[in-house]
Amino acid sequence: MSSIENYESQSGKLIPVFRMEINTRPDDAERLLDAIFKVNPLAVGAYERNATVTAQGAETGRPGEQTVTRIHNEDFEADGTEVYPSVELKVSFERDVQLLQKIMEAVLRAHQYEEPIIHIREEWASRANYTPKNDNPNRWWNDGRGTPEMVSLDQSRR
C-alpha cells in the first residue's frame, strides 16, 4: 500500500506543510504578511512571499466585560454583538514546529486584536517539476493572455 508521503509523479511531488489562516482587517493583511516574511520567505519553487487574501467578508463576536473592547471602547454595550469587515490571510510553510512558533510570535506581535482568530492545519502541498522553457499551451507565457492585472492587498483600494 502506498502513502501520500511517497507521492511523486512526472509532474511533481507533495511536501508536508503547515497552512496558517488568519482573520484580519482588510487594511492589515499586507502588514501581517510583511511580519511573517521577516521570519520566513514563504517560498514556493522560485517564488517568495506567497500568500492568499480572500475577498472581504465579515467577522462577528460578542465581547465580554473583561475584554479590551470594554476597556478601550466608550461605545461598548455589554452583550452586544460586533460585526467588522474581515479578510482571511492564508500562508503555508514547511512543517517545522520551531518555525511555526516563530511565525506565530510574529503574527501575534503584529496583529491588531488581543485574541486573533488563527487556524493551523497540517496539509500537503504540491511542488511542480518546474522548467521555465515548458511548452505546455496552458502556461501563461504560452496561452497568449499573459499574467493577470495586478491588484492591491489593501482591499479598500480595489
C-alpha atoms as one frame of an Amber mdcrd trajectory, in Angstrom:
protein
   0.000   0.000   0.000   1.382   3.401  -0.943   1.016   6.555   1.134   0.920
  10.265   0.419   4.404  10.672   1.942   5.794   8.813  -1.060   3.766  10.593
  -3.727   5.851  11.647  -6.687   4.965  11.823 -10.341   6.356  13.076 -13.587
   4.723  16.454 -12.942   5.854  16.904  -9.329   5.636  15.824  -5.710   3.881
  16.623  -2.439   5.573  18.092   0.637   4.309  18.381   4.242   3.352  21.953
   5.212   1.549  23.922   7.863  -1.190  26.148   6.464  -1.978  29.191   8.588
  -5.224  31.098   8.123  -5.500  34.452   9.888  -8.638  36.600  10.142  -7.703
  40.263   9.924  -8.932  43.678   8.907  -8.637  44.197   5.141  -6.096  47.002
   5.506  -3.848  44.944   7.840  -3.317  41.871   5.624  -0.202  43.233   3.947
   1.328  44.341   7.258   0.810  40.854   8.721   2.285  39.288   5.594   5.327
  41.588   5.949   5.779  40.415   9.569   5.645  36.750   8.527   8.036  37.366
   5.620  10.653  38.727   8.045  10.674  35.272   9.689  10.221  33.039   6.618
  10.414  33.678   2.859   7.152  31.754   2.193   8.824  30.135  -0.802   7.074
  28.052  -3.431   9.568  26.984  -6.063  11.441  30.068  -7.297   8.812  32.466
  -5.850   8.780  34.063  -2.397   6.137  35.831  -0.275   3.375  33.504  -1.470
   0.015  34.087   0.177  -3.694  34.353  -0.500  -6.008  37.061   0.784  -9.720
  36.325   0.475 -12.367  38.770  -0.621 -13.748  40.923   2.170 -16.380  39.387
   4.366 -17.298  39.987   7.984 -16.377  38.560  11.354 -18.538  38.762  14.387
 -18.138  38.370  18.110 -19.676  39.311  21.419 -17.028  40.824  23.715 -17.266
  40.092  27.406 -16.796  42.500  30.311 -13.095  41.608  30.726 -12.070  42.275
  27.115 -10.037  45.207  25.839 -13.151  46.228  23.946 -14.743  47.078  27.311
 -11.625  48.940  28.449 -10.869  50.893  25.251 -14.255  51.389  23.545 -16.551
  54.019  25.055 -19.449  52.757  22.921 -19.170  49.214  24.288 -22.504  47.584
  25.048 -22.399  44.535  27.281 -23.836  41.521  25.459 -23.824  43.452  22.189
 -22.634  41.645  19.074 -19.990  43.385  16.996 -19.500  42.846  13.255 -16.426
  44.107  11.430 -15.007  43.798   7.910 -12.573  40.912   7.637 -10.380  39.009
   5.193  -8.517  35.764   5.630  -4.760  35.766   5.037  -3.520  32.280   4.113
   0.114  31.190   4.033   1.875  27.846   4.047   5.388  26.895   5.082   7.429
  23.809   5.848   6.014  21.634   8.604   8.504  22.565  11.326   7.221  23.313
  14.843  10.072  25.712  15.701   9.344  27.693  12.542   5.631  27.655  13.416
   6.471  29.132  16.834   8.483  31.969  15.236   5.733  32.766  12.750   3.029
  32.672  15.448   5.072  35.109  17.566   5.456  37.451  14.583   1.722  37.304
  13.827   0.655  37.817  17.440   3.015  40.808  17.756   1.743  42.379  14.523
  -1.983  41.583  14.799  -4.445  44.282  15.863  -6.541  42.005  18.117  -5.645
  40.677  21.556  -7.119  37.297  20.599  -6.833  36.909  16.823  -8.519  34.037
  15.026  -5.705  31.868  13.643  -6.129  28.338  12.332  -3.225  25.954  11.702
  -3.623  22.859   9.554  -1.228  20.065   8.707  -1.502  19.630   4.959   0.337
  18.510   1.863   1.272  20.990  -0.873   2.252  20.323  -4.451   5.615  21.266
  -5.877   5.851  21.074  -9.655   8.790  19.780 -11.626   9.395  23.276 -12.890
  11.104  24.233 -16.111  10.999  27.797 -17.466  11.128  26.512 -21.057   7.925
  24.471 -20.654   5.929  24.473 -23.894   2.615  23.470 -22.296  -0.016  25.605
 -24.101  -1.875  26.228 -20.808   1.021  28.123 -19.176   0.515  31.887 -19.065
   3.608  32.549 -21.171   2.239  30.262 -23.901  -1.512  30.977 -23.824  -1.413
  34.476 -25.324  -3.097  36.118 -22.323  -0.009  36.824 -20.208  -0.263  37.448
 -16.480  -3.471  38.848 -14.954  -3.710  42.507 -13.960  -2.180  43.147 -10.534
  -4.305  44.305  -7.584  -3.537  45.799  -4.162  -3.736  43.693  -0.999  -5.377
  46.697   0.658  -8.938  45.851  -0.364 -10.132  49.361   0.424  -8.153  50.483
  -2.673  -9.767  47.966  -5.042
